[in-house]
């Protein structure tokens, strides 16, 4: 076991080096001969792990393989230029040699290959080469190339904002004053919009991010000139101010190391971000799911053999007299033995138990459904004049930002005025609905600020900030424009805790104005879309119907340890009927606790958002007809209060689920299906759904009224159920 898990064997390396270490260090950019041999060992180790995985895949002992072959030179150079556990790393799947150089072992990588419980990257949940290590400051990485660029920017921005806010340095994880954030992609990823968004923000804020492009000439089978104008991305980024741009031969270890040293120094000195474009080769196919011989001619593959970084570096070591061919052969034999031993152990290591699949979907430490910790609703004292939902949300944000310095609020137009010199001359914006009014004036521009008009940028940066213990409360201006951020929310934010098995988390609050019933909203200012996000594991969803609930639920959301989508219905923002006096700053409503709006015996209506009041108006008319309704406001959609639903249905035996989204395939179908599945014996009538038509929302008011569910639709559904 020991031989399989050991790191670079410096004793073995030392046998193979020249005795004149100081002179060599001066000659080789500060690297002594022992270090040079150790770098070769890491490169060779990386390649041999690739080869071992290919062998195991052929034996059906592992199930996926993607290699870092040909990239080893620039990666081992990066590892030596940066500091593990000090700097932050957002690598991609080719960065095996980097991870070995930072301290991950062959054993740990092969545990990942077989999907073992002992796998430190994901405990068997992700494909091999999807890196993650809390001790090395490597947050869990996904398959989605390029999305981590925004995470890297957010992580760097956390350190930047810690330097602007007194008392925040001790709260942001890993603030040293000169830490650097590394992120890497392949050449194909530079076509992704999020990568360009990251470059823009990093350059704008002069953040210490190294953007590494490992250019092997192909995005799977697509050559670089097809995806990149002019075939060289380094020429396309020259317009970013303050961006330090370096190109290098990524197969040349010493040139790569010199390049990385300059880039790292530029970032450590806080001059701005750096861009490193490293030309590398790809001697193996993209992955074992690919066959490069289908699109690469033999002569191209043969030409790359001469520039293979491992071969080149071995020849360099021998030419320089640093190591003999015999000494390098001995080193390779040692590495081969280590990799074989690690493979044998990995194959025998147990995989996770099947029931472990349920582990770490949500935080095991902070449970927002815990009514002992998060329920101060009953008997809460209210004071002051009645305020609207906007007023009470704004009050909650003020109080929570005062309580917790880690909270940052940003999004499109959320600041009072980005040009601070105008603050004394203007009233201030504070969001298109004024929900964040005066937050910037109160807490400063370091904690309340505007983002670019880019929704993925907002969520991706928030993700990176949360990794370093900031608590982002961000706003997507309209739900209708959330879809550029859907990828970040679904593939990164919601899944991070699960895919890392709890090693990485990103608690944040995503505030989103939603809904119709406002004349003129039309297609792009009227959507709700609850189904799209409630289907996403790891994401909690809150949907208050009145001012008081919005205040208490938002406070719980902020104190939650998971990502929360907080939906605020635009029509409800300033309604008189849902106003409330102000609760205290410790007013909390737990998730998964529905509210009984009306008590009745004949029919249950389960609803939320704008349909609560519309259903309530229907109930008043029904009562005049002698029909009483149990009206339940869910308040939170994930999780929802099944116990309250079940208790009511057992009493009434008739149930309607009402929501604003299209009726087909909607959130209501989940509730209806579960009622039919678990409460069928109590039903005297089929479960009915009331929702919008299966269309989008129109601009013309008459058509909008027809599309969206109205009070009369609820009343009609109740009367139809009463016929059974």
C-alpha positions, 0 to 999 in steps of 0.5 A: 500500500505504501509504495502505491500511494507515495508521492515523488520519490526525491531520493530516487530523483537525487541519484539521477542528478548532477552534483552542481545543483546551484549552477544548474538552478541558475541555468534552468530558471531557478530549477535545480537538477533534482527538481527537473528529474522530479518534474520528468517523473511526474510527467511520466507518471501522468502518462503511465496512469493514462496507459493503465486506465486504457488497459483497464478500460479494455478489460472492462474494469473501468468505464471511461477514460480521457487522457492528458497525454501531450499536455504534461509539459505545460502542466508540470510547469504550472504545478511548480510555478503555483502553490497547492493549498495556497492558490486556487485551481479550476482545472479541466479533465486534461490536467492530470499532470497538474494534479500530480504536481500539486500532490494528488497520488497515483492511487487516488487517481486510480481510485477515481478510475474504478469509481471507488468510495475512496476516490477523493475527487467525487467518491465514485460519482463522477467520471475519472479526471474530474478533479476536486480536492479541498486540501489542494484548493481544487473545488469539484470540477464538472464535464462542462468545459468553460463554465469554471472560468466564471467560477475562477473569476468569482473565487478571485473576486472574493479575495478582491472584495475581502480587501475592500471590506473591513473585517471580511478578510478573516471571513473569506477562505484563504485570503493571503493577499497574493493568492492566484487563481488558475483555470484551464481549458482546451482550445475548443472551449474558447468558443464558449460565451461564458469563457469570454464573460470571465475574461471581461470581468477579470480584466475589468476588475483586474483580478488575479486569474491565470487563464490557461489555454492548452491548445492541442489543435482539436476540439474532439474532431474539430480543428482549431481554425474551424472554431477560432477566427484566425486559428489563434485565440491569443490574437483575439484577446489583445483588446482586454485592458490589463490582460497579460498575454503569453504564448509558449511551446507547451511541450517545452518544460523550461519555456513553459515554466518561464512563461508560467513564472511571469504570468504568476508574478503578474497576478501576485503583484495584482496587476491584473489577469494573465492569459497563457496560450500553450501549444501542446499535442494530443498523441491519443484520441480525445477519449476512448469514445473517440477514434482520432484516425477517423479524422487525422491523417497518419502523417499528422500523427507521426509528425507529433511524435517528435514533439511529445513533451515526455520524449523531448524532456528525457532527451533534454535531461540526457543531453544536459548530463542531468540524468543518464538513459540508465537512470531514467530507465530505472526511474520509469521502472519504479513509476511503472511498478507504482502505477501497477500496485496502485491499480491492483489496490484500486480494483479491490477497493469497494465501490460506494454502497447503492444507498449512498446515492441519497447522500449530500443532495442537500446539506446534512448540517443545516436543515431549513425545514427544522422548525425548532431552528427556523420557525419563529412565525407563531406569535411573532410581534409586528410593528410599524405601518404596513408595508408591501412585499417590496418593502418587507423584502428590502427590510430583510436584506438590510437586516441580514446584510447588517447581521452577516458581512459575508453577504454580497448583493449584485445583478443587473441594475441592483445598485443605487448608482454605479458611478458613486460620485453621483449618489448625492445627486440622484435618487438611485435605482435599486433594481427595476422593481426597487427591491434593493433600494438603498442597499448600496448607500448603506453597505457600500459598493464593495458589497452591492454592485451591478453586474454586466448584462449577462445572467450566466456571469451573475450565477457563475461569479456567485458560485466562485464567491460562495466557494470562499465563504461569501454569501451571494444574494443575486438577482436575475432581473426577470425570470424570462431571461434566466435561461442563459444562466440555466446551465450554471444553475443546473449543471454547476450550482445545484449539483456541486454538493452531490457530485463532490459528495459534500466536499464542495458546496455553494450556498447562495440565494437567486432572487427572481421576479416572476409571473404575469397578471401585469398588463403589457408583460407579454411573452418575455416578462410573464413567465414563471417556469417553476417546473424547469427548476423544481425538477433539479435535485439540490436546488430549493425553491421558495415562492411566497404569496404575501409580504410577511411570508416573503420576509420570513422565507427570504431570511431562512433562504439567506441562512440556508447552506444550500442554493435557494431560488427565491421567486418573487411574483411581480404582480404581488410586489405592491398589492394592498391585500398582501401587505404586512407590518414589519416583523423582528430581525429574527423572524423565520419561516421554515421551508416545507411548512405550508400555510392554511389560508382558509379552513373547509371540508368539501374541497382542498385547493393546493396552490402558491404565488398569485393563485393564492389570492385568486383561489381565495376570491373563488372560495368566498363565492363558493362559500355563499353556495354552501361549499367550503374549501381547505385552501393551502398555500405551499410557500415553498415548492422544494421542499413542499409540505406533503403532510399538510396536503395529505391531512387536508385530502383525507378530510375533504376527499376532493383536491385541486392543484392550481398554478400559473404555469401551463397545465401540461407537464407542470409542477401541479402534475407532481402533486396530483400524481403523488396524491393519486399514488398515496391517497387514492383510497381517500379520493371521491373524485379525480384530482384536478389541475388548474393552470395556464393554457399550453401557450406563452403569455400574449401582450393583448390584455384580453388574450392574457386573461384567457391564457392565465388561470383566473378566479373563475377557473378555480371556481368552475373546477370546484363546482365540477368536482362537487358533482362526484 
